Amino acid sequence: MAEAGVEARLVVNESLLREANDRFRRRYETSDVRDENEFVCECGARDCAATIRLTLSAYEAVRREGRYVVALGHAAPDRVVVMGAHYVVVEGNAPG
């Protein structure tokens, strides 16, 4: 039962982090910065304060496929889909 509560909290945290990243993305789209931008790790861990640098097009590709972007070391190995230089892309909910 406790594990269900932890998983539910992770899903809520991931959702909030994803909303924050979407706000960042909208802001970056209207700025002059076209290189890498800073996003928050979407691992869902309550105490995570990691940030990730990637291009808007890389972030948008992750979003289009319904995946999450997390900092290196913040994902369970069986959920990793893509390894980037400074981040990993993971499938589904509760990536960490």
N, C-alpha and C positions, 0 to 999 in steps of 0.2 A: 504494500500500500504506500509506503514512504517513497518508493521509487517512482510510482505514478505521480506523486506530488512534485518530485524533483523534475521529472520530464515535463510536466505541465508548466512549471516555472521556466524551464529552458525555452519552451515554445513561446511563452509570453515575452521573455527577454529577447529572443531572436527577432520577434516581430517588431519590438520597439527599436532595436538596433537597425533593422532593415528600413524602418520609417525614417530614422535619423540619416542613414546613408542616402535615401531617396531625396531628402531635403538638401543634403550636401551636393548630390548630383545636379539637381535643378539649379542650385547656386553656381556651381562650376560651369554649367552650360551657358550661363549668361556672363561669365567672366572672360578675361583675355588669356587666362592660363589654359594651355592646351597640352602640357606635358603631363606628368603624373600628378594626381591629386590625392589628398588624404581622406581615407574612409575609416570607420571604426570596424573592429573585428566583430563578426556576426556569430561568434561561437556560442553566445548565450550564457556564458559563465557570469555569475553575479559580480564577481570582483575583477573581471577583465577590463583593462584600460588600454589595450593594445590598439594601435592604429596601423593601417596598411596603405601603402602608396601604390596606386595603379592608374592607368589611363581611364578616361571616361568610356572609351569603346570597350576596354576589357571589363569594366564594371557592368556595363550594359549587356554584354554577352553573358555574363554570369546570371544576371537577372532574367534575361529572356528564356533561359533554360530552367528557371525555377531553382537555381542552386544558391549556395551561400559562399561568401568569401571570408576566410578566417586567417589569422596569423599563423605562421609556421609553429608547429608544436601544439596547436589548439584543436586538432581534429583527430578523431579515432581513425586509425589507418584504413579500416574497411569502408570508410565513407568518402575517402579522397578520390576525386575524379581527375583533377589537374594539379600539378605542382608548378607554382610560379617561383620566381627568384626570391620573393619576400612574402609570399602568401600561398594558400592552397584553396582550391575550390572543392566544396563537398556537396553531396546529395542530401536532399530532404531535411526534415526537422531534426533537432537535437544533434548537430554535427560534432559536438565535443563529447 
